[in-house]
């Protein structure tokens, strides 16, 4: 059950909408289910003699009784309350009880207070009501409605439990402000799929991702096409900022500005500066100061981000809350970087993953002293590398990174769940689902080529690799040999052996790197780990004929394996190998 409180200035306009047909003829049988005093509240939906003007005048009477200078500019309190999809339909009597409990909990009209604000509850659909009140009491005072949104949410959790409805996750006051009903209506009229507030929040978040300085952050905002206005101190120092979408104006033709803090708690300038002050590794920072420094290729940037993401997953499995919270912020930046540089085939799902995970980056755990330089540097490298095409080595490296990011978001969900952060855990799970979908798209071409390679290997070679798998993962070998990815795993072991690696040792290292229980496809995860650990290309060539013996002194040396685009540097932040968890 979701309440959504807002305020306005026109009682009649709101009632005209509630009792009208709706924007798409969706309103049916509008009528009152409850009121401050039913005998004084005319119902235009059920009484042919009642009018909207009469109902408006009754509600506004305590406001109009005051001198004009004491009347609040926004005197209309509006709170739609909606049940969750799949919940049963409440009766009018049940909705009346919901309305009475909400106005009591929020301070609009407490039980037994005969001087409380006037209010009504209108129902025009099966799944929700609209509570409307005027914000002056009968005695001329204003109601005590401090934190009314939080109190309404808390009361809804109690109602859900008592009415047998879905119990939604409790908030912790770290979520970004949701668009108001007026903002959503305006976006619908303009034909937008999202409100300006949501568009601005995403673009500001993307501008922060991997930024090396405040100047770069503001430059990215300008490059994204946003209007920017800085708040300056007398000394000329920047104290804050606000942004607006071009063309988004109010009735007076003025831009509609949103300060960063109103977009999300962590997008205020002081919070952004805390993130920027953490800095980037010295090697990366020095590169940013050389204008002629060539940007990395997309495939290399993605490969270099993989061990950094793996380290984030390891940190999230540990006990350091401050370090984990910092890694979550970094993972959010990494997702933003991948989403805005992804090929068209995966852009939608990755954008949804980044938007969902944004909620998982915020909690009340402080991160000021934690080190997130490595993961911010990885995000920066991906942005500097530019847009990926999703083909060849580029496509395989993207799949390699996305495979790891799925496990990172699952680790984030577990971390939040263990600390009672229900909304953040749900957001991380949602991000994982979008990442899985993006991974399946990105991995289709490279995995198909690897499976084809594996199926064409001589049977004795395949049997030998199957024996290697049975020796290293005896409890799961039978299942893994039946997974669609087994052929790709065999092809990867073959490429690793031809590149000079010991397949047995390399596979053991890949298994020990991190647990596999959360993987949808263990063979897929092992394929990408082996390719990264063995410095193998993220794609495969057509199958080659080879001998069935592991080594042959009578055969000419095998053709040199094609090297990947660049050799990734060893990352000092890579996690230490550890035993697989079962």
HUPEMO-V240305 format. One record per helix or strand. SS is the DSSP state (helix for helix, strand for strand). FROM is the first residue (numbers start at 0). LEN is the number of residues. If there is no record, write none. Layout:
{{SS:FROM:LEN} {SS:FROM:LEN}}
This chain:
{{strand:1:7} {helix:10:9} {strand:30:5} {helix:37:3} {helix:51:13} {helix:67:3} {strand:75:7} {helix:91:14} {strand:116:7} {strand:127:10} {helix:147:16} {helix:180:9} {helix:195:13} {helix:213:10} {strand:225:7} {strand:237:8} {strand:248:1} {strand:254:1} {strand:257:2} {helix:259:4} {helix:264:3} {helix:268:9} {helix:281:7} {helix:297:19} {helix:320:20} {helix:343:17} {helix:372:13} {helix:391:27} {helix:421:34} {helix:458:14} {helix:476:4} {helix:485:13} {helix:502:11} {helix:521:12}}
